[in-house]
Amino acid sequence: MARKAIIPRKQNFRFTADGAESVLLVGDFTHWQSQPIPMRKGADGIWTVTVELAPGTHSYRFIVDGEWRDDPECTIRVPNPYGGENMVRQVA
């Protein structure tokens, strides 16, 4: 029986921060701060990035101008060891 290939899926992340100088996407898929993914600011003040993630459950957060921030659009959250919450993205 052949194994089914794990095909990464494109996932869009967005964060509204009109006055921000930088927004980074970090998560278990970036080894958190080891390999942050810079996001791009649109003319509308919305920062976006598209990444490919393997199917499964992924935890993430944003770093906005050096400060950890939650994703206000994310409804699934889990406590983290630092007294805050990590956002959860389910990839089918």
Jmol script that loads the backbone (N, CA, C; Angstrom):
load data "model"
ATOM      1  N   MET A   1       0.841  -1.175   0.000  1.00  0.00           N
ATOM      2  CA  MET A   1       0.000   0.000   0.000  1.00  0.00           C
ATOM      3  C   MET A   1       0.894   1.249   0.000  1.00  0.00           C
ATOM      4  N   ALA A   2       0.658   2.113  -0.946  1.00  0.00           N
ATOM      5  CA  ALA A   2       1.460   3.330  -1.070  1.00  0.00           C
ATOM      6  C   ALA A   2       1.017   4.360  -0.034  1.00  0.00           C
ATOM      7  N   ARG A   3       2.008   5.105   0.458  1.00  0.00           N
ATOM      8  CA  ARG A   3       1.682   6.175   1.395  1.00  0.00           C
ATOM      9  C   ARG A   3       1.165   7.387   0.651  1.00  0.00           C
ATOM     10  N   LYS A   4       0.218   8.043   1.272  1.00  0.00           N
ATOM     11  CA  LYS A   4      -0.323   9.262   0.682  1.00  0.00           C
ATOM     12  C   LYS A   4       0.650  10.403   0.958  1.00  0.00           C
ATOM     13  N   ALA A   5       0.969  11.163  -0.067  1.00  0.00           N
ATOM     14  CA  ALA A   5       1.892  12.284   0.091  1.00  0.00           C
ATOM     15  C   ALA A   5       1.243  13.382   0.926  1.00  0.00           C
ATOM     16  N   ILE A   6       2.050  13.986   1.782  1.00  0.00           N
ATOM     17  CA  ILE A   6       1.567  15.112   2.571  1.00  0.00           C
ATOM     18  C   ILE A   6       1.776  16.362   1.737  1.00  0.00           C
ATOM     19  N   ILE A   7       0.688  16.962   1.343  1.00  0.00           N
ATOM     20  CA  ILE A   7       0.758  18.134   0.468  1.00  0.00           C
ATOM     21  C   ILE A   7       0.490  19.391   1.283  1.00  0.00           C
ATOM     22  N   PRO A   8       1.501  20.282   1.367  1.00  0.00           N
ATOM     23  CA  PRO A   8       1.265  21.542   2.086  1.00  0.00           C
ATOM     24  C   PRO A   8       0.148  22.342   1.429  1.00  0.00           C
ATOM     25  N   ARG A   9      -0.566  23.084   2.234  1.00  0.00           N
ATOM     26  CA  ARG A   9      -1.668  23.920   1.763  1.00  0.00           C
ATOM     27  C   ARG A   9      -1.320  25.387   1.978  1.00  0.00           C
ATOM     28  N   LYS A  10      -1.661  26.216   1.018  1.00  0.00           N
ATOM     29  CA  LYS A  10      -1.422  27.650   1.158  1.00  0.00           C
ATOM     30  C   LYS A  10      -2.372  28.222   2.203  1.00  0.00           C
ATOM     31  N   GLN A  11      -1.812  28.987   3.119  1.00  0.00           N
ATOM     32  CA  GLN A  11      -2.582  29.599   4.194  1.00  0.00           C
ATOM     33  C   GLN A  11      -2.305  31.095   4.198  1.00  0.00           C
ATOM     34  N   ASN A  12      -3.358  31.892   4.244  1.00  0.00           N
ATOM     35  CA  ASN A  12      -3.222  33.347   4.274  1.00  0.00           C
ATOM     36  C   ASN A  12      -3.364  33.842   5.701  1.00  0.00           C
ATOM     37  N   PHE A  13      -2.432  34.695   6.103  1.00  0.00           N
ATOM     38  CA  PHE A  13      -2.484  35.324   7.409  1.00  0.00           C
ATOM     39  C   PHE A  13      -2.563  36.821   7.189  1.00  0.00           C
ATOM     40  N   ARG A  14      -3.324  37.512   8.051  1.00  0.00           N
ATOM     41  CA  ARG A  14      -3.467  38.965   7.937  1.00  0.00           C
ATOM     42  C   ARG A  14      -3.560  39.578   9.319  1.00  0.00           C
ATOM     43  N   PHE A  15      -3.041  40.792   9.426  1.00  0.00           N
ATOM     44  CA  PHE A  15      -3.088  41.506  10.688  1.00  0.00           C
ATOM     45  C   PHE A  15      -3.213  42.991  10.392  1.00  0.00           C
ATOM     46  N   THR A  16      -4.187  43.652  11.007  1.00  0.00           N
ATOM     47  CA  THR A  16      -4.391  45.079  10.781  1.00  0.00           C
ATOM     48  C   THR A  16      -3.576  45.876  11.796  1.00  0.00           C
ATOM     49  N   ALA A  17      -2.622  46.659  11.289  1.00  0.00           N
ATOM     50  CA  ALA A  17      -1.773  47.496  12.142  1.00  0.00           C
ATOM     51  C   ALA A  17      -1.228  48.624  11.276  1.00  0.00           C
ATOM     52  N   ASP A  18      -2.074  49.613  11.030  1.00  0.00           N
ATOM     53  CA  ASP A  18      -1.735  50.694  10.115  1.00  0.00           C
ATOM     54  C   ASP A  18      -0.456  51.431  10.509  1.00  0.00           C
ATOM     55  N   GLY A  19      -0.265  51.665  11.803  1.00  0.00           N
ATOM     56  CA  GLY A  19       0.895  52.439  12.233  1.00  0.00           C
ATOM     57  C   GLY A  19       2.149  51.624  12.499  1.00  0.00           C
ATOM     58  N   ALA A  20       2.107  50.318  12.290  1.00  0.00           N
ATOM     59  CA  ALA A  20       3.247  49.453  12.612  1.00  0.00           C
ATOM     60  C   ALA A  20       4.388  49.625  11.613  1.00  0.00           C
ATOM     61  N   GLU A  21       5.601  49.435  12.123  1.00  0.00           N
ATOM     62  CA  GLU A  21       6.796  49.449  11.271  1.00  0.00           C
ATOM     63  C   GLU A  21       7.113  48.055  10.749  1.00  0.00           C
ATOM     64  N   SER A  22       6.814  47.019  11.557  1.00  0.00           N
ATOM     65  CA  SER A  22       7.054  45.643  11.111  1.00  0.00           C
ATOM     66  C   SER A  22       6.078  44.698  11.797  1.00  0.00           C
ATOM     67  N   VAL A  23       5.672  43.671  11.049  1.00  0.00           N
ATOM     68  CA  VAL A  23       4.825  42.606  11.585  1.00  0.00           C
ATOM     69  C   VAL A  23       5.443  41.292  11.134  1.00  0.00           C
ATOM     70  N   LEU A  24       5.660  40.401  12.107  1.00  0.00           N
ATOM     71  CA  LEU A  24       6.240  39.089  11.820  1.00  0.00           C
ATOM     72  C   LEU A  24       5.236  38.009  12.204  1.00  0.00           C
ATOM     73  N   LEU A  25       5.169  36.963  11.383  1.00  0.00           N
ATOM     74  CA  LEU A  25       4.383  35.780  11.701  1.00  0.00           C
ATOM     75  C   LEU A  25       5.345  34.769  12.304  1.00  0.00           C
ATOM     76  N   VAL A  26       5.010  34.274  13.509  1.00  0.00           N
ATOM     77  CA  VAL A  26       5.830  33.246  14.153  1.00  0.00           C
ATOM     78  C   VAL A  26       4.915  32.135  14.632  1.00  0.00           C
ATOM     79  N   GLY A  27       5.452  30.935  14.720  1.00  0.00           N
ATOM     80  CA  GLY A  27       4.648  29.815  15.185  1.00  0.00           C
ATOM     81  C   GLY A  27       5.488  28.562  15.283  1.00  0.00           C
ATOM     82  N   ASP A  28       4.815  27.456  15.563  1.00  0.00           N
ATOM     83  CA  ASP A  28       5.549  26.199  15.646  1.00  0.00           C
ATOM     84  C   ASP A  28       6.203  25.861  14.303  1.00  0.00           C
ATOM     85  N   PHE A  29       5.646  26.348  13.214  1.00  0.00           N
ATOM     86  CA  PHE A  29       6.185  26.097  11.870  1.00  0.00           C
ATOM     87  C   PHE A  29       7.370  26.996  11.527  1.00  0.00           C
ATOM     88  N   THR A  30       7.700  27.971  12.371  1.00  0.00           N
ATOM     89  CA  THR A  30       8.885  28.825  12.164  1.00  0.00           C
ATOM     90  C   THR A  30       9.876  28.637  13.304  1.00  0.00           C
ATOM     91  N   HIS A  31       9.638  27.620  14.137  1.00  0.00           N
ATOM     92  CA  HIS A  31      10.426  27.445  15.363  1.00  0.00           C
ATOM     93  C   HIS A  31      10.366  28.745  16.161  1.00  0.00           C
ATOM     94  N   TRP A  32       9.180  29.337  16.157  1.00  0.00           N
ATOM     95  CA  TRP A  32       8.866  30.591  16.838  1.00  0.00           C
ATOM     96  C   TRP A  32       9.820  31.682  16.394  1.00  0.00           C
ATOM     97  N   GLN A  33      10.620  32.248  17.265  1.00  0.00           N
ATOM     98  CA  GLN A  33      11.430  33.403  16.887  1.00  0.00           C
ATOM     99  C   GLN A  33      12.675  33.045  16.078  1.00  0.00           C
ATOM    100  N   SER A  34      12.968  31.757  15.914  1.00  0.00           N
ATOM    101  CA  SER A  34      14.166  31.369  15.159  1.00  0.00           C
ATOM    102  C   SER A  34      14.096  31.758  13.692  1.00  0.00           C
ATOM    103  N   GLN A  35      12.908  31.597  13.089  1.00  0.00           N
ATOM    104  CA  GLN A  35      12.751  31.852  11.660  1.00  0.00           C
ATOM    105  C   GLN A  35      11.451  32.617  11.400  1.00  0.00           C
ATOM    106  N   PRO A  36      11.315  33.828  11.945  1.00  0.00           N
ATOM    107  CA  PRO A  36      10.068  34.576  11.748  1.00  0.00           C
ATOM    108  C   PRO A  36       9.846  34.909  10.279  1.00  0.00           C
ATOM    109  N   ILE A  37       8.597  35.003   9.899  1.00  0.00           N
ATOM    110  CA  ILE A  37       8.238  35.319   8.513  1.00  0.00           C
ATOM    111  C   ILE A  37       7.754  36.770   8.454  1.00  0.00           C
ATOM    112  N   PRO A  38       8.506  37.640   7.750  1.00  0.00           N
ATOM    113  CA  PRO A  38       8.068  39.035   7.629  1.00  0.00           C
ATOM    114  C   PRO A  38       6.788  39.131   6.802  1.00  0.00           C
ATOM    115  N   MET A  39       5.879  39.993   7.236  1.00  0.00           N
ATOM    116  CA  MET A  39       4.634  40.207   6.513  1.00  0.00           C
ATOM    117  C   MET A  39       4.738  41.516   5.731  1.00  0.00           C
ATOM    118  N   ARG A  40       3.917  41.659   4.688  1.00  0.00           N
ATOM    119  CA  ARG A  40       3.920  42.865   3.848  1.00  0.00           C
ATOM    120  C   ARG A  40       2.740  43.749   4.160  1.00  0.00           C
ATOM    121  N   LYS A  41       3.016  45.041   4.256  1.00  0.00           N
ATOM    122  CA  LYS A  41       1.965  46.004   4.559  1.00  0.00           C
ATOM    123  C   LYS A  41       1.314  46.490   3.282  1.00  0.00           C
ATOM    124  N   GLY A  42      -0.014  46.405   3.229  1.00  0.00           N
ATOM    125  CA  GLY A  42      -0.772  46.924   2.103  1.00  0.00           C
ATOM    126  C   GLY A  42      -1.119  48.382   2.320  1.00  0.00           C
ATOM    127  N   ALA A  43      -1.568  49.049   1.279  1.00  0.00           N
ATOM    128  CA  ALA A  43      -1.957  50.458   1.357  1.00  0.00           C
ATOM    129  C   ALA A  43      -3.083  50.677   2.356  1.00  0.00           C
ATOM    130  N   ASP A  44      -3.859  49.616   2.632  1.00  0.00           N
ATOM    131  CA  ASP A  44      -4.983  49.703   3.565  1.00  0.00           C
ATOM    132  C   ASP A  44      -4.573  49.501   5.025  1.00  0.00           C
ATOM    133  N   GLY A  45      -3.249  49.336   5.269  1.00  0.00           N
ATOM    134  CA  GLY A  45      -2.769  49.119   6.635  1.00  0.00           C
ATOM    135  C   GLY A  45      -2.888  47.682   7.108  1.00  0.00           C
ATOM    136  N   ILE A  46      -3.259  46.776   6.207  1.00  0.00           N
ATOM    137  CA  ILE A  46      -3.373  45.363   6.551  1.00  0.00           C
ATOM    138  C   ILE A  46      -2.105  44.648   6.093  1.00  0.00           C
ATOM    139  N   TRP A  47      -1.471  43.968   7.021  1.00  0.00           N
ATOM    140  CA  TRP A  47      -0.259  43.198   6.752  1.00  0.00           C
ATOM    141  C   TRP A  47      -0.674  41.790   6.371  1.00  0.00           C
ATOM    142  N   THR A  48      -0.075  41.229   5.315  1.00  0.00           N
ATOM    143  CA  THR A  48      -0.460  39.898   4.854  1.00  0.00           C
ATOM    144  C   THR A  48       0.775  39.069   4.489  1.00  0.00           C
ATOM    145  N   VAL A  49       0.583  37.776   4.542  1.00  0.00           N
ATOM    146  CA  VAL A  49       1.586  36.829   4.052  1.00  0.00           C
ATOM    147  C   VAL A  49       0.863  35.517   3.760  1.00  0.00           C
ATOM    148  N   THR A  50       1.356  34.797   2.755  1.00  0.00           N
ATOM    149  CA  THR A  50       0.844  33.472   2.421  1.00  0.00           C
ATOM    150  C   THR A  50       1.977  32.475   2.628  1.00  0.00           C
ATOM    151  N   VAL A  51       1.713  31.435   3.395  1.00  0.00           N
ATOM    152  CA  VAL A  51       2.707  30.398   3.650  1.00  0.00           C
ATOM    153  C   VAL A  51       2.088  29.039   3.371  1.00  0.00           C
ATOM    154  N   GLU A  52       2.946  28.074   3.110  1.00  0.00           N
ATOM    155  CA  GLU A  52       2.479  26.701   2.908  1.00  0.00           C
ATOM    156  C   GLU A  52       2.690  25.933   4.198  1.00  0.00           C
ATOM    157  N   LEU A  53       1.604  25.331   4.699  1.00  0.00           N
ATOM    158  CA  LEU A  53       1.661  24.551   5.924  1.00  0.00           C
ATOM    159  C   LEU A  53       1.180  23.134   5.659  1.00  0.00           C
ATOM    160  N   ALA A  54       1.822  22.181   6.311  1.00  0.00           N
ATOM    161  CA  ALA A  54       1.398  20.788   6.207  1.00  0.00           C
ATOM    162  C   ALA A  54       0.044  20.629   6.897  1.00  0.00           C
ATOM    163  N   PRO A  55      -0.744  19.672   6.463  1.00  0.00           N
ATOM    164  CA  PRO A  55      -2.013  19.420   7.146  1.00  0.00           C
ATOM    165  C   PRO A  55      -1.773  19.133   8.629  1.00  0.00           C
ATOM    166  N   GLY A  56      -2.688  19.623   9.448  1.00  0.00           N
ATOM    167  CA  GLY A  56      -2.571  19.407  10.882  1.00  0.00           C
ATOM    168  C   GLY A  56      -2.917  20.664  11.651  1.00  0.00           C
ATOM    169  N   THR A  57      -2.531  20.690  12.909  1.00  0.00           N
ATOM    170  CA  THR A  57      -2.818  21.804  13.798  1.00  0.00           C
ATOM    171  C   THR A  57      -1.544  22.595  14.038  1.00  0.00           C
ATOM    172  N   HIS A  58      -1.620  23.894  13.844  1.00  0.00           N
ATOM    173  CA  HIS A  58      -0.452  24.765  13.998  1.00  0.00           C
ATOM    174  C   HIS A  58      -0.770  25.914  14.948  1.00  0.00           C
ATOM    175  N   SER A  59       0.174  26.204  15.848  1.00  0.00           N
ATOM    176  CA  SER A  59       0.048  27.344  16.763  1.00  0.00           C
ATOM    177  C   SER A  59       0.853  28.506  16.204  1.00  0.00           C
ATOM    178  N   TYR A  60       0.340  29.726  16.386  1.00  0.00           N
ATOM    179  CA  TYR A  60       1.047  30.898  15.872  1.00  0.00           C
ATOM    180  C   TYR A  60       0.678  32.142  16.661  1.00  0.00           C
ATOM    181  N   ARG A  61       1.469  33.199  16.448  1.00  0.00           N
ATOM    182  CA  ARG A  61       1.185  34.540  16.974  1.00  0.00           C
ATOM    183  C   ARG A  61       1.851  35.531  16.031  1.00  0.00           C
ATOM    184  N   PHE A  62       1.616  36.796  16.282  1.00  0.00           N
ATOM    185  CA  PHE A  62       2.267  37.863  15.534  1.00  0.00           C
ATOM    186  C   PHE A  62       3.204  38.629  16.467  1.00  0.00           C
ATOM    187  N   ILE A  63       4.280  39.168  15.910  1.00  0.00           N
ATOM    188  CA  ILE A  63       5.138  40.098  16.638  1.00  0.00           C
ATOM    189  C   ILE A  63       5.052  41.420  15.889  1.00  0.00           C
ATOM    190  N   VAL A  64       4.463  42.412  16.551  1.00  0.00           N
ATOM    191  CA  VAL A  64       4.237  43.721  15.940  1.00  0.00           C
ATOM    192  C   VAL A  64       5.161  44.727  16.622  1.00  0.00           C
ATOM    193  N   ASP A  65       6.096  45.260  15.849  1.00  0.00           N
ATOM    194  CA  ASP A  65       7.085  46.208  16.401  1.00  0.00           C
ATOM    195  C   ASP A  65       7.695  45.685  17.698  1.00  0.00           C
ATOM    196  N   GLY A  66       8.040  44.391  17.712  1.00  0.00           N
ATOM    197  CA  GLY A  66       8.715  43.785  18.854  1.00  0.00           C
ATOM    198  C   GLY A  66       7.811  43.286  19.965  1.00  0.00           C
ATOM    199  N   GLU A  67       6.486  43.475  19.843  1.00  0.00           N
ATOM    200  CA  GLU A  67       5.558  43.034  20.885  1.00  0.00           C
ATOM    201  C   GLU A  67       4.688  41.881  20.387  1.00  0.00           C
ATOM    202  N   TRP A  68       4.549  40.853  21.232  1.00  0.00           N
ATOM    203  CA  TRP A  68       3.707  39.704  20.902  1.00  0.00           C
ATOM    204  C   TRP A  68       2.251  40.147  20.859  1.00  0.00           C
ATOM    205  N   ARG A  69       1.553  39.731  19.800  1.00  0.00           N
ATOM    206  CA  ARG A  69       0.146  40.128  19.637  1.00  0.00           C
ATOM    207  C   ARG A  69      -0.692  38.923  19.233  1.00  0.00           C
ATOM    208  N   ASP A  70      -1.958  38.937  19.672  1.00  0.00           N
ATOM    209  CA  ASP A  70      -2.922  37.906  19.280  1.00  0.00           C
ATOM    210  C   ASP A  70      -3.515  38.256  17.922  1.00  0.00           C
ATOM    211  N   ASP A  71      -4.093  37.249  17.286  1.00  0.00           N
ATOM    212  CA  ASP A  71      -4.829  37.457  16.043  1.00  0.00           C
ATOM    213  C   ASP A  71      -6.296  37.647  16.409  1.00  0.00           C
ATOM    214  N   PRO A  72      -6.823  38.880  16.288  1.00  0.00           N
ATOM    215  CA  PRO A  72      -8.216  39.112  16.689  1.00  0.00           C
ATOM    216  C   PRO A  72      -9.221  38.340  15.841  1.00  0.00           C
ATOM    217  N   GLU A  73      -8.815  37.856  14.668  1.00  0.00           N
ATOM    218  CA  GLU A  73      -9.732  37.109  13.795  1.00  0.00           C
ATOM    219  C   GLU A  73      -9.758  35.616  14.116  1.00  0.00           C
ATOM    220  N   CYS A  74      -8.832  35.162  14.980  1.00  0.00           N
ATOM    221  CA  CYS A  74      -8.734  33.727  15.284  1.00  0.00           C
ATOM    222  C   CYS A  74      -9.642  33.380  16.457  1.00  0.00           C
ATOM    223  N   THR A  75     -10.484  32.367  16.281  1.00  0.00           N
ATOM    224  CA  THR A  75     -11.423  31.968  17.329  1.00  0.00           C
ATOM    225  C   THR A  75     -10.935  30.760  18.125  1.00  0.00           C
ATOM    226  N   ILE A  76      -9.929  30.042  17.623  1.00  0.00           N
ATOM    227  CA  ILE A  76      -9.415  28.870  18.334  1.00  0.00           C
ATOM    228  C   ILE A  76      -8.091  29.260  18.985  1.00  0.00           C
ATOM    229  N   ARG A  77      -8.036  29.154  20.314  1.00  0.00           N
ATOM    230  CA  ARG A  77      -6.838  29.562  21.064  1.00  0.00           C
ATOM    231  C   ARG A  77      -6.524  28.530  22.135  1.00  0.00           C
ATOM    232  N   VAL A  78      -5.251  28.413  22.464  1.00  0.00           N
ATOM    233  CA  VAL A  78      -4.820  27.520  23.536  1.00  0.00           C
ATOM    234  C   VAL A  78      -3.869  28.296  24.447  1.00  0.00           C
ATOM    235  N   PRO A  79      -3.897  28.002  25.754  1.00  0.00           N
ATOM    236  CA  PRO A  79      -2.978  28.683  26.671  1.00  0.00           C
ATOM    237  C   PRO A  79      -1.529  28.359  26.314  1.00  0.00           C
ATOM    238  N   ASN A  80      -0.650  29.339  26.486  1.00  0.00           N
ATOM    239  CA  ASN A  80       0.774  29.078  26.293  1.00  0.00           C
ATOM    240  C   ASN A  80       1.483  29.177  27.643  1.00  0.00           C
ATOM    241  N   PRO A  81       2.750  28.744  27.726  1.00  0.00           N
ATOM    242  CA  PRO A  81       3.441  28.725  29.011  1.00  0.00           C
ATOM    243  C   PRO A  81       3.785  30.111  29.573  1.00  0.00           C
ATOM    244  N   TYR A  82       3.493  31.175  28.824  1.00  0.00           N
ATOM    245  CA  TYR A  82       3.885  32.520  29.238  1.00  0.00           C
ATOM    246  C   TYR A  82       2.709  33.335  29.773  1.00  0.00           C
ATOM    247  N   GLY A  83       1.588  32.676  30.027  1.00  0.00           N
ATOM    248  CA  GLY A  83       0.435  33.361  30.594  1.00  0.00           C
ATOM    249  C   GLY A  83      -0.495  33.967  29.554  1.00  0.00           C
ATOM    250  N   GLY A  84      -0.184  33.793  28.285  1.00  0.00           N
ATOM    251  CA  GLY A  84      -1.035  34.290  27.206  1.00  0.00           C
ATOM    252  C   GLY A  84      -1.664  33.136  26.459  1.00  0.00           C
ATOM    253  N   GLU A  85      -2.008  33.396  25.214  1.00  0.00           N
ATOM    254  CA  GLU A  85      -2.621  32.366  24.381  1.00  0.00           C
ATOM    255  C   GLU A  85      -1.916  32.309  23.029  1.00  0.00           C
ATOM    256  N   ASN A  86      -1.862  31.110  22.469  1.00  0.00           N
ATOM    257  CA  ASN A  86      -1.435  30.936  21.093  1.00  0.00           C
ATOM    258  C   ASN A  86      -2.666  30.764  20.234  1.00  0.00           C
ATOM    259  N   MET A  87      -2.596  31.288  19.026  1.00  0.00           N
ATOM    260  CA  MET A  87      -3.679  31.116  18.074  1.00  0.00           C
ATOM    261  C   MET A  87      -3.506  29.732  17.431  1.00  0.00           C
ATOM    262  N   VAL A  88      -4.587  29.135  16.988  1.00  0.00           N
ATOM    263  CA  VAL A  88      -4.522  27.801  16.374  1.00  0.00           C
ATOM    264  C   VAL A  88      -5.091  27.868  14.974  1.00  0.00           C
ATOM    265  N   ARG A  89      -4.348  27.327  14.009  1.00  0.00           N
ATOM    266  CA  ARG A  89      -4.813  27.217  12.616  1.00  0.00           C
ATOM    267  C   ARG A  89      -4.888  25.742  12.275  1.00  0.00           C
ATOM    268  N   GLN A  90      -6.073  25.293  11.885  1.00  0.00           N
ATOM    269  CA  GLN A  90      -6.288  23.910  11.439  1.00  0.00           C
ATOM    270  C   GLN A  90      -6.138  23.885   9.925  1.00  0.00           C
ATOM    271  N   VAL A  91      -5.255  23.023   9.438  1.00  0.00           N
ATOM    272  CA  VAL A  91      -5.047  22.877   8.003  1.00  0.00           C
ATOM    273  C   VAL A  91      -5.529  21.497   7.593  1.00  0.00           C
ATOM    274  N   ALA A  92      -6.497  21.461   6.668  1.00  0.00           N
ATOM    275  CA  ALA A  92      -7.077  20.180   6.242  1.00  0.00           C
ATOM    276  C   ALA A  92      -6.210  19.505   5.191  1.00  0.00           C
TER     277      ALA A  92
END
end "model"
wireframe off; spacefill off
backbone 0.3
color backbone group
